[in-house]
């Protein structure tokens, strides 16, 4: 199957930007759909990339953009419900509409982003909605060849996970931690991006669901302590019991900027850990967190940015 033009939904986000960069480098023609072009300005100058303003919740507008493409990558997801943007609307209903449009327009390939531990019986609305989205995609895609990805928490420069913890560590002498023993298998954003691109024209990935995790499993406490070590701080980490964790999540979800919600807390009741090794079909081994994180956390300063630019320029 020859893929030439790829339409990416959610391409201006953290994971999406990494995927678009790799698609561009591989020579694919890429359409990035975004509600506001300004949000994707960092992609505009990439070779073979078009950034198009489109309300993906409008079926007519979305249909127009999907028509004529060879592949669609749906990365749209939310961690917190905001107004009409519910988990069900974004993870389930949108995924179902995208799959139907791919079938209608005879799109050859559909790559869909889900989440590790997505399940109809999951402890959180987030995980249940992700599972509903997977089921809808598989049911509605017709002849379109589907591949579904379930990553654990994704890390990298600009992530909203380790960077959030780094900001807390910088500001607070004591870090009060909900679910300190919750387990994660963080996977580097560039490895996730490479897996997507490698699967695009690989017939062995048709109809498959892939769990993506890094080479090591950590507790949440271990991840915080690693961030503290990288930043060279002295901080105390206090694990909260379930009752205090619930109250913390309840208060945080009332803030204008949601750092955590009770639904996020519920998601951590199941370990975000893959059931097996990183899929060999993609042809590479995942990168260790320790090899990447210190560079962007410890050196995330104006001076660090200047030094990086000098290094890239060979000076």
Order of alpha helices (4+ residues) and beta strands (2+ residues): beta-alpha-beta-beta-alpha-beta-alpha-beta-alpha-beta-beta-alpha-beta-beta-beta-alpha-beta-beta-alpha-beta-alpha-alpha-alpha-alpha
